[in-house]
C-alpha cells in the first residue's frame, strides 16, 4: 500500500509553509521553555503573543476552550 497526500492536502501544506516562511518570527525557531520568564517578567513573552495574534488574524489559529 502506498499512502500519499491528495492535491487539496498538498495545496494546504504549500500555503501553510509559505505563510510560515514569510511571517514566522526568528524566536519561533529557538527552544522556548514556558518555565523561563521573559525579560519583562511575563510567562508568555511579547513576541509569542504577537505571533499568536498573527496566526489568529490569518486564520491559522482558533481560541482555546
mmJSON file of the N, C-alpha and C atoms, coordinates in Angstrom:
{"data_MODEL":{"atom_site":{
"group_PDB":["ATOM","ATOM","ATOM","ATOM","ATOM","ATOM","ATOM","ATOM","ATOM","ATOM","ATOM","ATOM","ATOM","ATOM","ATOM","ATOM","ATOM","ATOM","ATOM","ATOM","ATOM","ATOM","ATOM","ATOM","ATOM","ATOM","ATOM","ATOM","ATOM","ATOM","ATOM","ATOM","ATOM","ATOM","ATOM","ATOM","ATOM","ATOM","ATOM","ATOM","ATOM","ATOM","ATOM","ATOM","ATOM","ATOM","ATOM","ATOM","ATOM","ATOM","ATOM","ATOM","ATOM","ATOM","ATOM","ATOM","ATOM","ATOM","ATOM","ATOM","ATOM","ATOM","ATOM","ATOM","ATOM","ATOM","ATOM","ATOM","ATOM","ATOM","ATOM","ATOM","ATOM","ATOM","ATOM","ATOM","ATOM","ATOM","ATOM","ATOM","ATOM","ATOM","ATOM","ATOM","ATOM","ATOM","ATOM","ATOM","ATOM","ATOM","ATOM","ATOM","ATOM","ATOM","ATOM","ATOM","ATOM","ATOM","ATOM","ATOM","ATOM","ATOM","ATOM","ATOM","ATOM","ATOM","ATOM","ATOM","ATOM","ATOM","ATOM","ATOM","ATOM","ATOM","ATOM","ATOM","ATOM","ATOM","ATOM","ATOM","ATOM","ATOM","ATOM","ATOM","ATOM","ATOM","ATOM","ATOM","ATOM","ATOM","ATOM","ATOM","ATOM","ATOM","ATOM","ATOM","ATOM","ATOM","ATOM","ATOM","ATOM","ATOM","ATOM","ATOM","ATOM","ATOM","ATOM","ATOM","ATOM","ATOM","ATOM","ATOM","ATOM","ATOM","ATOM","ATOM","ATOM","ATOM","ATOM","ATOM","ATOM","ATOM","ATOM","ATOM","ATOM","ATOM","ATOM","ATOM","ATOM","ATOM","ATOM","ATOM","ATOM","ATOM","ATOM","ATOM","ATOM","ATOM","ATOM","ATOM","ATOM","ATOM","ATOM","ATOM","ATOM","ATOM","ATOM","ATOM","ATOM","ATOM","ATOM","ATOM","ATOM","ATOM","ATOM"],
"id":[1,2,3,4,5,6,7,8,9,10,11,12,13,14,15,16,17,18,19,20,21,22,23,24,25,26,27,28,29,30,31,32,33,34,35,36,37,38,39,40,41,42,43,44,45,46,47,48,49,50,51,52,53,54,55,56,57,58,59,60,61,62,63,64,65,66,67,68,69,70,71,72,73,74,75,76,77,78,79,80,81,82,83,84,85,86,87,88,89,90,91,92,93,94,95,96,97,98,99,100,101,102,103,104,105,106,107,108,109,110,111,112,113,114,115,116,117,118,119,120,121,122,123,124,125,126,127,128,129,130,131,132,133,134,135,136,137,138,139,140,141,142,143,144,145,146,147,148,149,150,151,152,153,154,155,156,157,158,159,160,161,162,163,164,165,166,167,168,169,170,171,172,173,174,175,176,177,178,179,180,181,182,183,184,185,186,187,188,189,190,191,192,193,194,195],
"type_symbol":["N","C","C","N","C","C","N","C","C","N","C","C","N","C","C","N","C","C","N","C","C","N","C","C","N","C","C","N","C","C","N","C","C","N","C","C","N","C","C","N","C","C","N","C","C","N","C","C","N","C","C","N","C","C","N","C","C","N","C","C","N","C","C","N","C","C","N","C","C","N","C","C","N","C","C","N","C","C","N","C","C","N","C","C","N","C","C","N","C","C","N","C","C","N","C","C","N","C","C","N","C","C","N","C","C","N","C","C","N","C","C","N","C","C","N","C","C","N","C","C","N","C","C","N","C","C","N","C","C","N","C","C","N","C","C","N","C","C","N","C","C","N","C","C","N","C","C","N","C","C","N","C","C","N","C","C","N","C","C","N","C","C","N","C","C","N","C","C","N","C","C","N","C","C","N","C","C","N","C","C","N","C","C","N","C","C","N","C","C","N","C","C","N","C","C"],
"label_atom_id":["N","CA","C","N","CA","C","N","CA","C","N","CA","C","N","CA","C","N","CA","C","N","CA","C","N","CA","C","N","CA","C","N","CA","C","N","CA","C","N","CA","C","N","CA","C","N","CA","C","N","CA","C","N","CA","C","N","CA","C","N","CA","C","N","CA","C","N","CA","C","N","CA","C","N","CA","C","N","CA","C","N","CA","C","N","CA","C","N","CA","C","N","CA","C","N","CA","C","N","CA","C","N","CA","C","N","CA","C","N","CA","C","N","CA","C","N","CA","C","N","CA","C","N","CA","C","N","CA","C","N","CA","C","N","CA","C","N","CA","C","N","CA","C","N","CA","C","N","CA","C","N","CA","C","N","CA","C","N","CA","C","N","CA","C","N","CA","C","N","CA","C","N","CA","C","N","CA","C","N","CA","C","N","CA","C","N","CA","C","N","CA","C","N","CA","C","N","CA","C","N","CA","C","N","CA","C","N","CA","C","N","CA","C","N","CA","C","N","CA","C","N","CA","C","N","CA","C"],
"label_alt_id":[null,null,null,null,null,null,null,null,null,null,null,null,null,null,null,null,null,null,null,null,null,null,null,null,null,null,null,null,null,null,null,null,null,null,null,null,null,null,null,null,null,null,null,null,null,null,null,null,null,null,null,null,null,null,null,null,null,null,null,null,null,null,null,null,null,null,null,null,null,null,null,null,null,null,null,null,null,null,null,null,null,null,null,null,null,null,null,null,null,null,null,null,null,null,null,null,null,null,null,null,null,null,null,null,null,null,null,null,null,null,null,null,null,null,null,null,null,null,null,null,null,null,null,null,null,null,null,null,null,null,null,null,null,null,null,null,null,null,null,null,null,null,null,null,null,null,null,null,null,null,null,null,null,null,null,null,null,null,null,null,null,null,null,null,null,null,null,null,null,null,null,null,null,null,null,null,null,null,null,null,null,null,null,null,null,null,null,null,null,null,null,null,null,null,null],
"label_comp_id":["UNK","UNK","UNK","UNK","UNK","UNK","UNK","UNK","UNK","UNK","UNK","UNK","UNK","UNK","UNK","UNK","UNK","UNK","UNK","UNK","UNK","UNK","UNK","UNK","UNK","UNK","UNK","UNK","UNK","UNK","UNK","UNK","UNK","UNK","UNK","UNK","UNK","UNK","UNK","UNK","UNK","UNK","UNK","UNK","UNK","UNK","UNK","UNK","UNK","UNK","UNK","UNK","UNK","UNK","UNK","UNK","UNK","UNK","UNK","UNK","UNK","UNK","UNK","UNK","UNK","UNK","UNK","UNK","UNK","UNK","UNK","UNK","UNK","UNK","UNK","UNK","UNK","UNK","UNK","UNK","UNK","UNK","UNK","UNK","UNK","UNK","UNK","UNK","UNK","UNK","UNK","UNK","UNK","UNK","UNK","UNK","UNK","UNK","UNK","UNK","UNK","UNK","UNK","UNK","UNK","UNK","UNK","UNK","UNK","UNK","UNK","UNK","UNK","UNK","UNK","UNK","UNK","UNK","UNK","UNK","UNK","UNK","UNK","UNK","UNK","UNK","UNK","UNK","UNK","UNK","UNK","UNK","UNK","UNK","UNK","UNK","UNK","UNK","UNK","UNK","UNK","UNK","UNK","UNK","UNK","UNK","UNK","UNK","UNK","UNK","UNK","UNK","UNK","UNK","UNK","UNK","UNK","UNK","UNK","UNK","UNK","UNK","UNK","UNK","UNK","UNK","UNK","UNK","UNK","UNK","UNK","UNK","UNK","UNK","UNK","UNK","UNK","UNK","UNK","UNK","UNK","UNK","UNK","UNK","UNK","UNK","UNK","UNK","UNK","UNK","UNK","UNK","UNK","UNK","UNK"],
"label_asym_id":["A","A","A","A","A","A","A","A","A","A","A","A","A","A","A","A","A","A","A","A","A","A","A","A","A","A","A","A","A","A","A","A","A","A","A","A","A","A","A","A","A","A","A","A","A","A","A","A","A","A","A","A","A","A","A","A","A","A","A","A","A","A","A","A","A","A","A","A","A","A","A","A","A","A","A","A","A","A","A","A","A","A","A","A","A","A","A","A","A","A","A","A","A","A","A","A","A","A","A","A","A","A","A","A","A","A","A","A","A","A","A","A","A","A","A","A","A","A","A","A","A","A","A","A","A","A","A","A","A","A","A","A","A","A","A","A","A","A","A","A","A","A","A","A","A","A","A","A","A","A","A","A","A","A","A","A","A","A","A","A","A","A","A","A","A","A","A","A","A","A","A","A","A","A","A","A","A","A","A","A","A","A","A","A","A","A","A","A","A","A","A","A","A","A","A"],
"label_entity_id":["1","1","1","1","1","1","1","1","1","1","1","1","1","1","1","1","1","1","1","1","1","1","1","1","1","1","1","1","1","1","1","1","1","1","1","1","1","1","1","1","1","1","1","1","1","1","1","1","1","1","1","1","1","1","1","1","1","1","1","1","1","1","1","1","1","1","1","1","1","1","1","1","1","1","1","1","1","1","1","1","1","1","1","1","1","1","1","1","1","1","1","1","1","1","1","1","1","1","1","1","1","1","1","1","1","1","1","1","1","1","1","1","1","1","1","1","1","1","1","1","1","1","1","1","1","1","1","1","1","1","1","1","1","1","1","1","1","1","1","1","1","1","1","1","1","1","1","1","1","1","1","1","1","1","1","1","1","1","1","1","1","1","1","1","1","1","1","1","1","1","1","1","1","1","1","1","1","1","1","1","1","1","1","1","1","1","1","1","1","1","1","1","1","1","1"],
"label_seq_id":[1,1,1,2,2,2,3,3,3,4,4,4,5,5,5,6,6,6,7,7,7,8,8,8,9,9,9,10,10,10,11,11,11,12,12,12,13,13,13,14,14,14,15,15,15,16,16,16,17,17,17,18,18,18,19,19,19,20,20,20,21,21,21,22,22,22,23,23,23,24,24,24,25,25,25,26,26,26,27,27,27,28,28,28,29,29,29,30,30,30,31,31,31,32,32,32,33,33,33,34,34,34,35,35,35,36,36,36,37,37,37,38,38,38,39,39,39,40,40,40,41,41,41,42,42,42,43,43,43,44,44,44,45,45,45,46,46,46,47,47,47,48,48,48,49,49,49,50,50,50,51,51,51,52,52,52,53,53,53,54,54,54,55,55,55,56,56,56,57,57,57,58,58,58,59,59,59,60,60,60,61,61,61,62,62,62,63,63,63,64,64,64,65,65,65],
"pdbx_PDB_ins_code":[null,null,null,null,null,null,null,null,null,null,null,null,null,null,null,null,null,null,null,null,null,null,null,null,null,null,null,null,null,null,null,null,null,null,null,null,null,null,null,null,null,null,null,null,null,null,null,null,null,null,null,null,null,null,null,null,null,null,null,null,null,null,null,null,null,null,null,null,null,null,null,null,null,null,null,null,null,null,null,null,null,null,null,null,null,null,null,null,null,null,null,null,null,null,null,null,null,null,null,null,null,null,null,null,null,null,null,null,null,null,null,null,null,null,null,null,null,null,null,null,null,null,null,null,null,null,null,null,null,null,null,null,null,null,null,null,null,null,null,null,null,null,null,null,null,null,null,null,null,null,null,null,null,null,null,null,null,null,null,null,null,null,null,null,null,null,null,null,null,null,null,null,null,null,null,null,null,null,null,null,null,null,null,null,null,null,null,null,null,null,null,null,null,null,null],
"Cartn_x":[0.845,0.0,0.898,0.584,1.329,0.388,0.707,-0.114,0.468,-0.406,0.058,-1.003,-0.57,-1.486,-2.161,-3.408,-4.144,-3.8,-4.295,-3.992,-4.429,-5.57,-6.027,-5.078,-4.613,-3.664,-2.361,-1.88,-0.627,-0.772,-1.919,-2.164,-2.171,-2.84,-2.885,-1.479,-0.723,0.635,1.511,1.406,2.187,1.786,0.481,0.003,0.522,0.476,0.971,2.479,3.241,4.687,5.045,4.348,4.604,4.309,3.215,2.881,3.961,4.388,5.409,6.734,7.137,8.389,8.353,7.191,7.07,6.891,6.173,5.742,6.325,6.86,7.316,8.461,8.356,9.429,10.66,11.847,13.064,13.052,12.408,12.348,11.589,10.705,9.894,10.738,11.906,12.762,13.717,13.669,14.565,13.794,14.486,13.797,13.268,12.097,11.496,10.834,11.193,10.62,9.691,8.446,7.488,7.87,8.788,9.239,10.12,10.836,11.666,10.769,11.076,10.31,10.903,10.057,10.512,11.157,11.963,12.636,11.696,10.477,9.533,8.782,9.14,8.519,7.27,6.866,5.691,6.086,5.201,5.481,5.432,4.498,4.414,5.043,6.189,6.861,6.045,6.339,5.591,5.681,6.858,6.981,6.021,5.812,4.917,3.453,3.116,1.757,1.475,2.456,2.292,2.17,2.964,2.91,1.559,1.052,-0.259,-1.348,-1.247,-2.232,-2.167,-0.955,-0.807,-1.393,-1.126,-1.703,-3.226,-3.776,-5.229,-5.809,-5.193,-5.696,-5.681,-4.791,-4.683,-5.384,-6.148,-6.956,-6.222,-5.026,-4.267,-4.397,-5.155,-5.291,-6.72,-7.24,-8.557,-8.421,-9.352,-9.265,-9.373,-8.67,-8.765,-9.954,-10.518,-11.658,-11.322],
"Cartn_y":[-1.16,0.0,1.232,2.176,3.419,4.559,5.207,6.319,7.62,8.519,9.813,10.868,12.107,13.215,13.563,13.987,14.415,15.859,16.348,17.708,18.785,18.59,19.57,19.627,18.47,18.414,19.114,18.874,19.488,21.005,21.478,22.928,23.538,22.871,23.351,23.419,22.367,22.324,23.422,23.638,24.689,26.07,26.279,27.564,27.812,26.79,26.938,27.195,26.451,26.652,28.048,28.536,29.886,30.93,30.743,31.671,31.661,30.476,30.368,30.987,30.735,31.3,32.823,33.381,34.839,35.501,34.856,35.54,35.029,33.839,33.288,34.132,34.514,35.291,34.418,35.02,34.227,33.475,34.046,33.395,32.068,31.913,30.697,29.466,29.661,28.536,28.134,28.839,28.55,27.828,27.0,26.339,27.377,27.131,28.039,27.203,27.443,26.72,27.667,27.28,28.165,28.451,27.665,27.936,29.189,29.433,30.635,31.862,32.875,34.106,35.032,35.763,36.774,37.91,38.748,39.844,40.769,40.92,41.809,41.096,39.85,39.117,38.346,38.457,37.726,36.296,35.354,33.965,33.807,34.466,34.438,35.72,35.615,36.822,37.559,38.821,39.659,39.126,38.617,38.115,36.953,36.118,34.978,35.426,36.424,36.98,37.559,38.291,38.881,37.787,36.718,35.613,34.907,34.67,34.047,34.919,36.229,37.143,37.093,37.052,36.986,35.681,34.567,33.29,33.364,33.91,34.009,34.921,36.094,37.058,36.514,35.561,34.981,33.636,33.262,32.045,30.754,30.821,29.614,29.176,29.908,29.556,29.895,29.109,29.396,29.546,30.217,30.328,28.96,28.78,27.534,27.593,26.468,26.415,25.534],
"Cartn_z":[0.0,0.0,0.0,-0.86,-0.921,-0.541,0.572,1.022,0.475,0.092,-0.4,-0.108,-0.13,0.067,-1.255,-1.161,-2.336,-2.697,-3.822,-4.271,-3.273,-2.633,-1.638,-0.444,-0.012,1.102,0.734,-0.463,-0.904,-1.033,-1.515,-1.592,-0.199,0.733,2.112,2.703,2.502,3.037,2.431,1.131,0.47,0.984,1.187,1.704,3.117,3.961,5.332,5.346,4.574,4.533,4.037,3.025,2.51,3.582,4.315,5.389,6.461,6.874,7.913,7.472,6.238,5.738,5.727,5.425,5.338,6.706,7.614,8.831,10.149,10.187,11.469,12.041,13.307,13.919,14.151,14.166,14.375,15.701,16.703,18.016,17.968,17.009,16.922,16.6,16.017,15.671,16.774,17.896,19.014,20.115,20.882,22.006,22.995,23.515,24.491,25.564,26.788,27.913,28.655,28.836,29.499,30.946,31.481,32.844,32.874,31.751,31.667,31.558,32.322,32.248,31.199,30.523,29.577,30.362,29.712,30.418,31.193,30.719,31.415,32.539,32.83,33.919,33.52,32.272,31.806,31.432,31.684,31.324,29.805,29.153,27.691,27.173,26.478,26.014,24.942,24.776,23.83,22.405,21.999,20.637,20.397,21.425,21.28,21.237,22.027,21.958,20.573,20.03,18.692,17.63,17.781,16.826,16.888,18.093,18.239,17.619,17.808,17.219,15.695,15.14,13.676,13.14,13.82,13.406,13.43,14.498,14.624,13.542,13.355,12.369,10.952,10.689,9.353,9.219,10.246,10.154,10.454,11.061,11.349,12.799,13.59,14.991,15.437,16.34,16.894,18.399,19.055,20.515,21.163,22.258,23.022,23.965,24.194,25.114,26.266],
"occupancy":[1.0,1.0,1.0,1.0,1.0,1.0,1.0,1.0,1.0,1.0,1.0,1.0,1.0,1.0,1.0,1.0,1.0,1.0,1.0,1.0,1.0,1.0,1.0,1.0,1.0,1.0,1.0,1.0,1.0,1.0,1.0,1.0,1.0,1.0,1.0,1.0,1.0,1.0,1.0,1.0,1.0,1.0,1.0,1.0,1.0,1.0,1.0,1.0,1.0,1.0,1.0,1.0,1.0,1.0,1.0,1.0,1.0,1.0,1.0,1.0,1.0,1.0,1.0,1.0,1.0,1.0,1.0,1.0,1.0,1.0,1.0,1.0,1.0,1.0,1.0,1.0,1.0,1.0,1.0,1.0,1.0,1.0,1.0,1.0,1.0,1.0,1.0,1.0,1.0,1.0,1.0,1.0,1.0,1.0,1.0,1.0,1.0,1.0,1.0,1.0,1.0,1.0,1.0,1.0,1.0,1.0,1.0,1.0,1.0,1.0,1.0,1.0,1.0,1.0,1.0,1.0,1.0,1.0,1.0,1.0,1.0,1.0,1.0,1.0,1.0,1.0,1.0,1.0,1.0,1.0,1.0,1.0,1.0,1.0,1.0,1.0,1.0,1.0,1.0,1.0,1.0,1.0,1.0,1.0,1.0,1.0,1.0,1.0,1.0,1.0,1.0,1.0,1.0,1.0,1.0,1.0,1.0,1.0,1.0,1.0,1.0,1.0,1.0,1.0,1.0,1.0,1.0,1.0,1.0,1.0,1.0,1.0,1.0,1.0,1.0,1.0,1.0,1.0,1.0,1.0,1.0,1.0,1.0,1.0,1.0,1.0,1.0,1.0,1.0,1.0,1.0,1.0,1.0,1.0,1.0],
"B_iso_or_equiv":[0.0,0.0,0.0,0.0,0.0,0.0,0.0,0.0,0.0,0.0,0.0,0.0,0.0,0.0,0.0,0.0,0.0,0.0,0.0,0.0,0.0,0.0,0.0,0.0,0.0,0.0,0.0,0.0,0.0,0.0,0.0,0.0,0.0,0.0,0.0,0.0,0.0,0.0,0.0,0.0,0.0,0.0,0.0,0.0,0.0,0.0,0.0,0.0,0.0,0.0,0.0,0.0,0.0,0.0,0.0,0.0,0.0,0.0,0.0,0.0,0.0,0.0,0.0,0.0,0.0,0.0,0.0,0.0,0.0,0.0,0.0,0.0,0.0,0.0,0.0,0.0,0.0,0.0,0.0,0.0,0.0,0.0,0.0,0.0,0.0,0.0,0.0,0.0,0.0,0.0,0.0,0.0,0.0,0.0,0.0,0.0,0.0,0.0,0.0,0.0,0.0,0.0,0.0,0.0,0.0,0.0,0.0,0.0,0.0,0.0,0.0,0.0,0.0,0.0,0.0,0.0,0.0,0.0,0.0,0.0,0.0,0.0,0.0,0.0,0.0,0.0,0.0,0.0,0.0,0.0,0.0,0.0,0.0,0.0,0.0,0.0,0.0,0.0,0.0,0.0,0.0,0.0,0.0,0.0,0.0,0.0,0.0,0.0,0.0,0.0,0.0,0.0,0.0,0.0,0.0,0.0,0.0,0.0,0.0,0.0,0.0,0.0,0.0,0.0,0.0,0.0,0.0,0.0,0.0,0.0,0.0,0.0,0.0,0.0,0.0,0.0,0.0,0.0,0.0,0.0,0.0,0.0,0.0,0.0,0.0,0.0,0.0,0.0,0.0,0.0,0.0,0.0,0.0,0.0,0.0],
"pdbx_formal_charge":[null,null,null,null,null,null,null,null,null,null,null,null,null,null,null,null,null,null,null,null,null,null,null,null,null,null,null,null,null,null,null,null,null,null,null,null,null,null,null,null,null,null,null,null,null,null,null,null,null,null,null,null,null,null,null,null,null,null,null,null,null,null,null,null,null,null,null,null,null,null,null,null,null,null,null,null,null,null,null,null,null,null,null,null,null,null,null,null,null,null,null,null,null,null,null,null,null,null,null,null,null,null,null,null,null,null,null,null,null,null,null,null,null,null,null,null,null,null,null,null,null,null,null,null,null,null,null,null,null,null,null,null,null,null,null,null,null,null,null,null,null,null,null,null,null,null,null,null,null,null,null,null,null,null,null,null,null,null,null,null,null,null,null,null,null,null,null,null,null,null,null,null,null,null,null,null,null,null,null,null,null,null,null,null,null,null,null,null,null,null,null,null,null,null,null],
"auth_seq_id":[1,1,1,2,2,2,3,3,3,4,4,4,5,5,5,6,6,6,7,7,7,8,8,8,9,9,9,10,10,10,11,11,11,12,12,12,13,13,13,14,14,14,15,15,15,16,16,16,17,17,17,18,18,18,19,19,19,20,20,20,21,21,21,22,22,22,23,23,23,24,24,24,25,25,25,26,26,26,27,27,27,28,28,28,29,29,29,30,30,30,31,31,31,32,32,32,33,33,33,34,34,34,35,35,35,36,36,36,37,37,37,38,38,38,39,39,39,40,40,40,41,41,41,42,42,42,43,43,43,44,44,44,45,45,45,46,46,46,47,47,47,48,48,48,49,49,49,50,50,50,51,51,51,52,52,52,53,53,53,54,54,54,55,55,55,56,56,56,57,57,57,58,58,58,59,59,59,60,60,60,61,61,61,62,62,62,63,63,63,64,64,64,65,65,65],
"auth_comp_id":["UNK","UNK","UNK","UNK","UNK","UNK","UNK","UNK","UNK","UNK","UNK","UNK","UNK","UNK","UNK","UNK","UNK","UNK","UNK","UNK","UNK","UNK","UNK","UNK","UNK","UNK","UNK","UNK","UNK","UNK","UNK","UNK","UNK","UNK","UNK","UNK","UNK","UNK","UNK","UNK","UNK","UNK","UNK","UNK","UNK","UNK","UNK","UNK","UNK","UNK","UNK","UNK","UNK","UNK","UNK","UNK","UNK","UNK","UNK","UNK","UNK","UNK","UNK","UNK","UNK","UNK","UNK","UNK","UNK","UNK","UNK","UNK","UNK","UNK","UNK","UNK","UNK","UNK","UNK","UNK","UNK","UNK","UNK","UNK","UNK","UNK","UNK","UNK","UNK","UNK","UNK","UNK","UNK","UNK","UNK","UNK","UNK","UNK","UNK","UNK","UNK","UNK","UNK","UNK","UNK","UNK","UNK","UNK","UNK","UNK","UNK","UNK","UNK","UNK","UNK","UNK","UNK","UNK","UNK","UNK","UNK","UNK","UNK","UNK","UNK","UNK","UNK","UNK","UNK","UNK","UNK","UNK","UNK","UNK","UNK","UNK","UNK","UNK","UNK","UNK","UNK","UNK","UNK","UNK","UNK","UNK","UNK","UNK","UNK","UNK","UNK","UNK","UNK","UNK","UNK","UNK","UNK","UNK","UNK","UNK","UNK","UNK","UNK","UNK","UNK","UNK","UNK","UNK","UNK","UNK","UNK","UNK","UNK","UNK","UNK","UNK","UNK","UNK","UNK","UNK","UNK","UNK","UNK","UNK","UNK","UNK","UNK","UNK","UNK","UNK","UNK","UNK","UNK","UNK","UNK"],
"auth_asym_id":["A","A","A","A","A","A","A","A","A","A","A","A","A","A","A","A","A","A","A","A","A","A","A","A","A","A","A","A","A","A","A","A","A","A","A","A","A","A","A","A","A","A","A","A","A","A","A","A","A","A","A","A","A","A","A","A","A","A","A","A","A","A","A","A","A","A","A","A","A","A","A","A","A","A","A","A","A","A","A","A","A","A","A","A","A","A","A","A","A","A","A","A","A","A","A","A","A","A","A","A","A","A","A","A","A","A","A","A","A","A","A","A","A","A","A","A","A","A","A","A","A","A","A","A","A","A","A","A","A","A","A","A","A","A","A","A","A","A","A","A","A","A","A","A","A","A","A","A","A","A","A","A","A","A","A","A","A","A","A","A","A","A","A","A","A","A","A","A","A","A","A","A","A","A","A","A","A","A","A","A","A","A","A","A","A","A","A","A","A","A","A","A","A","A","A"],
"auth_atom_id":["N","CA","C","N","CA","C","N","CA","C","N","CA","C","N","CA","C","N","CA","C","N","CA","C","N","CA","C","N","CA","C","N","CA","C","N","CA","C","N","CA","C","N","CA","C","N","CA","C","N","CA","C","N","CA","C","N","CA","C","N","CA","C","N","CA","C","N","CA","C","N","CA","C","N","CA","C","N","CA","C","N","CA","C","N","CA","C","N","CA","C","N","CA","C","N","CA","C","N","CA","C","N","CA","C","N","CA","C","N","CA","C","N","CA","C","N","CA","C","N","CA","C","N","CA","C","N","CA","C","N","CA","C","N","CA","C","N","CA","C","N","CA","C","N","CA","C","N","CA","C","N","CA","C","N","CA","C","N","CA","C","N","CA","C","N","CA","C","N","CA","C","N","CA","C","N","CA","C","N","CA","C","N","CA","C","N","CA","C","N","CA","C","N","CA","C","N","CA","C","N","CA","C","N","CA","C","N","CA","C","N","CA","C","N","CA","C","N","CA","C","N","CA","C","N","CA","C"],
"pdbx_PDB_model_num":[1,1,1,1,1,1,1,1,1,1,1,1,1,1,1,1,1,1,1,1,1,1,1,1,1,1,1,1,1,1,1,1,1,1,1,1,1,1,1,1,1,1,1,1,1,1,1,1,1,1,1,1,1,1,1,1,1,1,1,1,1,1,1,1,1,1,1,1,1,1,1,1,1,1,1,1,1,1,1,1,1,1,1,1,1,1,1,1,1,1,1,1,1,1,1,1,1,1,1,1,1,1,1,1,1,1,1,1,1,1,1,1,1,1,1,1,1,1,1,1,1,1,1,1,1,1,1,1,1,1,1,1,1,1,1,1,1,1,1,1,1,1,1,1,1,1,1,1,1,1,1,1,1,1,1,1,1,1,1,1,1,1,1,1,1,1,1,1,1,1,1,1,1,1,1,1,1,1,1,1,1,1,1,1,1,1,1,1,1,1,1,1,1,1,1]
}}}
